[in-house]
Each structure stands twice: as structure tokens, then as C-alpha cells.
Amino acid sequence: MVQITPQMIFCRRFRTYIEQQRKALATVVDWIVMLYILIPGLLIGGGIYIDFWTDPLPVWSESIPLSLFAILIWFLFSGKLLLFLEDADVLFLRQQQTWMKKIMFRGVLVSSLMNIGKGCLLSVLVLPFMVRNFEFFLEDWIIFFIYIAVLSCVSGLAGRIVSVSNSGWKGKFRSLLPDVAAILLIIISTLNHAFLLSVAGIPLITLLAALLLWLVRRRIRMTGTFMRDVEEDNTTKMGLTGKLLSQATEKPTKSTSKTWLFTKSQRLYKGQPEKRLANAGIKAFLRKKETLLMYMQISFIGIPAIWLPPIYIKCIVFVLILFMIAYWLFIRWHIFSNSDYLKVLPYTEVQHQSAAVLAVRTLYSFPAFLLSAAFGLSVQTGIYGISLAIATTAFSIWIVPRMAIIATYRQKSKE
């Protein structure tokens, strides 16, 4: 008979946690479809990343201080801690304090290593700006990253201790204090980064490492926080699942007696039946919070994707994003036009298509203006950039919706 040990219990729980995260991703991600997104994204992103190492960096990056980069890297290294405690432990393991301490120690160690690994991977993205703007030696970068990594572990563990020691809103508020203290320490320590790296770096890392060991020891020896620890662990484990489900499913619509947009039923367009239909489609789109939020996100997130790359990648990304937005708007129109309410109204297919073009062109104008402005001003400066932005906006509003509707209604005819 195999004797169960704390190490076996921890390994089984860790494997279960990894499997849960994998299944959560599998429920909302089609990996075959993701290949069509990841491969072009990696090729384009890889080209942009290489250009950041070889070509001159954007002028705006030179004005970013080291403290802001350090805070960003600290944020990338930060993450939730898991002690791998479960509700059922109250029946047996809670009486075995030695086993509980071993499981909690392994949980703190593995969670910290996972956060450090995540931080190292994500920090590679900002490394060209830091290496080329701040001419440090290799040993200076090693000291800097070790300092940020240890500080993130200290702030994360201190925040966990404070949150489980205090209940309610006080616990949530006080758990932010270690993060605030870490940010202040980063700002102060990077005011003179030469002094930090040459004189104060290693002693400061040593002090933080000693503080981290003390926090680990205190965390393991804490008593009376079992139920709050289990609650924190469950919240952390279900965090990814909750985020994925919030994007994959829509929340139930709250019934209200009055809308907060177009409260007086203003008409955007007057006249023909297709214009009245377009009015209804635009209002239905903007009154729905989920679609409105997605609409604003794709309108603004595309700006850095167009502004930062070199010119040949910039043009490709600009065109692809414009067509993606127009196609998405037509998909939303397709859902609206197939609603039960519209099926009883005597609109012809031609009127539906005319209304679709008008509604999509209206909704498309805002992101087209933003992205065209980002494209024009990143290519040219002054009046030439503004003129290019205006011309690109007008051309895309006239052409892109008409081309996107072909793909949409071709897909509709297949269905």
C-alpha cells in the first residue's frame, strides 16, 4: 500500500489546477482557429520586435523614465499566490499542522516561481526600449530584474497576509497597501539608478530577500485564517474561468423602464423605410452595453497597433483592422435583422441590405476616423498627416463597408 505524503497531495492538487486552467481555455478557444490568428500575429509581431532592436526607436520612448519601466515590470511579475488549500482539509489535514505547513510552503514557492516565469517572458516585450534607452551592462540588468522580482514576491505575499487577516472592505483596502509601498520604493530607488545598481542594489536585494523569508515563515505559522485562505484560493483558481465566461457569454439584460441612450427616440435618418430600419439597428447596437463596450475597445486598441509598427507593417495592419471592424459590424447587423421582431415587418431583402450598409457605415465612421488619424499622423506630421487622415477616413467609409457586406451576405446565403 502506497503511503500518502504531503508532497503527493500537493502534486495532485497542482496537476488538478493546471488541468482546470487548460479545460477552461479549451471551452472558449478553438485552437485550430487560433492558429490562423497566432501564426500571422507572431510573424507580424516578430518583425515589429526585431525592428525595435535594429531601427531607431520612437521619439516618445526616450522620454519614459526608468521608474515607469520598473513599475511596469513589477506589475508583470506580480500575481496571485496559491496555498493549494481546499474546503475538505477541515476534516483531516487541518489537524495535521505539519502537513498543512508543507503544502502551504510548496504553494508559496510554486506560485512565486510561476509569477517570476510569467514576468520574465512578458518583460522581453519591453526589453528593447530599456536596453537601448538605458545603457546598462549585463550585470546591471541582472541586478535590476532580481530586485524587481524579489520585490514583487514580497508585495504579493504581504498583500495575501493582510487580506486574510482582515475581513470585509478593510481587508481589501489594506491589502493594497503593500503594492502602494512597493511602487513608492521603486520610484525612490530609481531616481538615481546608477547608485541603485552600483552601490545599493545588492544590499537592498539582501534586505528584501530576508523580509521575504520572514513573511513566508509568518504566513505558514498563521492560525485562524483557514476559511479565508480557502476562499482566496478558490477565487484565484476560478479567476481565469470567470474572465473567459464573461467574454464568452452575455449577462442577462436588466429590464429598465427607460433607456439611457436616445431617450426621446430621436431619428438619425428620416425618409425611406430602409433609413428607419437603419435607425432601429443603430439604436439597438448602441443601447446594448456588451456590444457598445466591444465597439469602444476595438476602436481604441487598434491605435497602438497602427501607430507603432514600421510603414510596411503599418499599412497591412491598418487595412486588416478596418475590414475586421466592418465585418464584425455586419455580423452584429445580421443578428439584429434575424430577430423575431423584424421577421414580422414587411421589409424586402433589398431594403435590408440598404439599411445594413447605412447602419454599418454610420457605426464604422468613428473607429475609421480614429484609426485613420493614427495612420496619417504616424506617417506624416502637421497638415500633411491631417490631410492624409481625412482622405483615408473618407475613402475607407465609402469603400470598406461595401466590400465587407459581400463577405457577410455570401456567408448568409451559405447558411
N, C-alpha and C positions, 0 to 999 in steps of 0.2 A: 504493500500500500504506500502510495506516494504521500509524503508528509508536506502539508501546505506551509509555505513560509511567507513572510511579508513581501519579499521580492516577487514571488509568484503572483500574489494578489495584485501588486502594483502593475506588473507586466500585463496581466489580463485586463485590468482596467484601462491601461494606456492603449492597448490594442483595440479595445472596445470604443474608446474615444476617437481614435483615428478612423475606425470603420464607420462610426456615426457621421463624422465630417465628410467622408467620401460618399456615403449614401445620400447625405443632404445635397451635395453638389450634383450627384447623378440624377436627382429628381427634377432639377430645373435646367441642367446643362446637357445638351446633345453634343457629345464630343466630336462626332463626325462633322456637324455643322461648325463647331468651334475651330476645327482645323482650317476651314475656309476663311475664318477671321484671324486666327492666330498666325498662320503662315505669312499672309501679306502684311499683317501688323508687325511681325518680327523682322521681316525684310525691310519694311519702311523705317521702323524704329531703330533697327540696327544701322541703317545708313545714316539716320539723323545722329545717332550716338557716336558713330565714327567721325562724322563731320565736327561734332563738338570737341573732339580730341585734336583734329587736324586743322580745321578752318578757324579763322578769328571768331571769338565768342561774341555774342550780342553785347552792345554797349551797356545795356541796363544791368547785366550781370556783374559788371565791375563795381557798381555802387552798393551791392549787397554786402553787409559786414559779416565777419566770421561768426558773430554771435547768432545771427539769424540762421546761418547754415547749421550751427551747432544745435540750436533748438529744433530744427527740422530733423536732424539725425537722431537727436534724443527721442523725438516723437516716433520715429521709425523703429527705434529699439524698444520702445515701451510696449507693454501688453499686459493682459490679464494673467494672474497667477492661478494655477490649479493645484489643489492639495489632494485631489482624487479621493475625496471622502464621499460616502453615499449614505442615504437615509437608513438603509438596513444595518449600517455599522453600529447603530444604537443597541442592537440585540446582542452583539458579541464583541466586536473589535473595540468598542468604547471601554470595555472592561480590561482590554489588553493594551495598556498605555504604551508599552514598549513597541508593539506592532504599529500602533497608531503613529507614533513619532517617526518610525522608519518610513512608513508610507508617506507621511507629510513631508519629510526631508527629501525623499525622491521626487515628490511632486514639485516642490520648490526648485530643485535642481534642474529637472527636465523642462519645466516651464520657462525658467530663466535661459536655458540653452536654446530653446525654441525661439524665444524673443530675440536673443542675440543673433541667431542664424538668420531670422527674418530681417533684422536690421542691417546685417552685413550685405544681404542680397539687394535690398532696396536702396541702400546707400550708394551702390555702384552707379545709380542713375544721376546723382548729383556730384559724383566724384570729379568729372572733367572740370566743372566750374571751380571746385575747391582747389584742385591741384594746380590749375593754370592761373587762378587769381591770387592764391596764397602759396608762394614758392617755399614749401616746407621740404625738408629732407624725409627720407623714408622712415627713419626712426621717430621723427616728429609726428608723422601721420599715425604710426602705431601707438604712440603715447596718447594722441588725441582721441582715437577711436576706443582705446581701452578705458580712458577716462569717461567718455560718454556712455559706454556700455555698462560700466560699474555703477555710474550714477543712475542710469535707468533702472537697474536692478534694485538699487536702494530705494528709489522713489516708489517703484511698484510694490515692493514688499511692505514699506512703511504705509502706503495707502491701503493695502489689504488689512494690515493690523488695525489701523484706525477705523476702517469701515465696519469690521466685525466687532470692535469694542464699543461702538455707539450705534444705536438703532435709530430708525426714522430719518428725518431730513437732516438732523445733526450729523449722523454718520456719513451721509452722502456729501454734506458740505465740508466736514472736517477731513474726509478722505482726499479732497482736492488740495489740501494744504501742502503735503509733500511734493506734489507736482509744481505748485507755485514756488516753493523753496528751491526746487531743482532748477527751474527756469531762471530765477534770480541768481543762483550760483553760477549758472552758465554765462549769464550776461556779465557778471562781475569778473569772472575768471578769464573771459575772452577780451576784456578791454585792452589788456596787454598780452597778446598771445605769445609773444616771444618770451616773456617772463614765465608764462604758464608752461611752455614746452621745455624751456632750458633749466628752470630753477624749481618751480612749484609743482610741476607735473607729477613726478614720481612720488613725492611726499603726499600730495593730495590724493592720488590713487591709493596709496597705502592706507590713509585715514578712511577713505570711503570703503575700501575692502574690509577693514576692521569693523566699521559700522555695519556693513552688510552681514558679516559673520555674527555680530551681536544680535541683529534683527532676526536672522534665521534661528538662532538659539532661542530668542524670546518667542518667536512665532510658534515653534514646536512645543514649548513649555506652557503656552497659554491654556487656560482652562475656562470652562463656562461659555465657550463660543461655538460649540459643536453645531447647533442648528443653523446659526448664521453662516458658518463656514460651508455647510452643505447647500444652503440657499445660494450663496455666492458661486459655488462650483456649478450648480445646476444652471444658473443664469449664464455663466460663461460658456458652458457646454452647448447650450441652446442658442447662443448668440448668432452663430452663422446660420442656423436653421431659420431663426426668426427673420433675419435680414433677407434671406433668399425667398422665403414665403411672402414677405411683404412686397417684394418685387414681382413675384410670380402670380399672386392673387390680388384681387381688388377687395378693399374693405367694403362692407355693406353701406349703401348710401343712406345718409341720415335724412329723414323726412323733415323738410322745413316748409313753413307756410309762405316764405318769401325768398327769392333768390338774391344773391349778393352781387351779381353782375346782370346788367340790363334789367334793372328793377322795373322800368317803365315800358318794357318791351319795345325799345327803340328799333327802328328798321335801319340796317346798314345800307341796304339797296331797296329801291322801290321800282314797281313796274311789273314786269313779266313774271309768270309763275315760277320759272327756274330761279329767278332772283329771290323770291320769297322762300323757296326751298333752300337756297344757299344761306339765307339769313338764319333759318332754323338750324342748319348744320353747324354754322359758326358758333351760335349761342350754345348749342348742346355741347360742343367741344370745349368751349371756354368755361362753362359752368361746372364741368366735371373736374374735381381737384386733381385726380390722378393724372389725367391727360394734360391738364394745364401745367402741373409740376414737371412732367416729362418734356413738355414743349419748351419750358424755360431752361431746363437742363441742357437739352441738345442745342439750344440756341447759344448758350454761353460757353459750354465746354468745348465747342469746336473752335473757339477763338485762339487759344494757345496752340492747338494742333495745326492751325494755319499760319500763325504768326512766327513760330519758332523754326520750322524746317528751312532748308535751303530752297532756292527758287524752283528747281525741277520737281522736288517732292511736294513743295507747297502747292503747285498747280494741280497735281494729281489728287492730293488730299482735299483741296478746295472743291473740285468737281465731284468727287465721291461723296463728300458730306452733303452737298447741295442736293444731289439725286437721292441720297438716303432720306433726307428730311422730307422731300416731296413725295417719295414713295410711301413713307410712314404716314403722312397726312392723308394720302389716298386710301390707305388701308383703314384708317380711322373713319373716313367717309364711307367706305364700303360697309363697315359695321353699322354706321348710322342709317344708311339707306336701306339696309336689310331688316331694320327693326319692325316689329309688328305694327306700330303706329303708322309708318309710312306705306306699308303694304296696302292699306285700305284707301289711300289717297290716289286720285286719278292722274298720276304723273307718268309720262311716257319715258321710254329709255333715252331718247334724245334729250329730254328735259333733265333727266337725272345726270347725264354726262355734262351738260352745260352748267348745271348747278355745281357739280363736283369741281370742274375747272375753276369756276368763280370763287367757290369757298376755299379751295386749296390755295389758289393764288393769293387770296387775301391773308390767310394764315401764314403762308410761306414768305410774305413780304418782310416780316420782322426779322426772322433768322437770316434771310437773304441779305438784308441791309447790314446786319451786324457782321456776318462773315465776309461780305464784300468789302466792308470798311477795314476789317483786319487784313484782308488780302491786299487791297490797294495801298494802305498806309505802310505795310511791311515791304512792299515792292518799291514804292516811290515816296517821297516826302513832299510836304507842302501842298500846293494847289494841284500838282500832278497826281499825287496819291488820292486826293479827294475826288478829282475828276475821274480817275480810274475806278474808284469805289462806286461812284454814282452810275457810271456806264455799266459796270459789271452787275450792279443791282438791277438796273432796268432790263438788261439783256437776260439775266437769269430768271427774273419774274415772268418774262414773256415766253421764254423757251422751255425752261426746265419742267414746269407743271404740265405742259403739253406733251413732252416726251415721257414723263413719268406715268401719265394716265394710260399710255399704250400698254406698258407692262402690267399695270393694275387690272385693266379690263381684259387683257389677254389671259391673266390668271383667273379672273372671274368667269370667263367663258369656258375654261377647262373644268371648273367646278360644276 
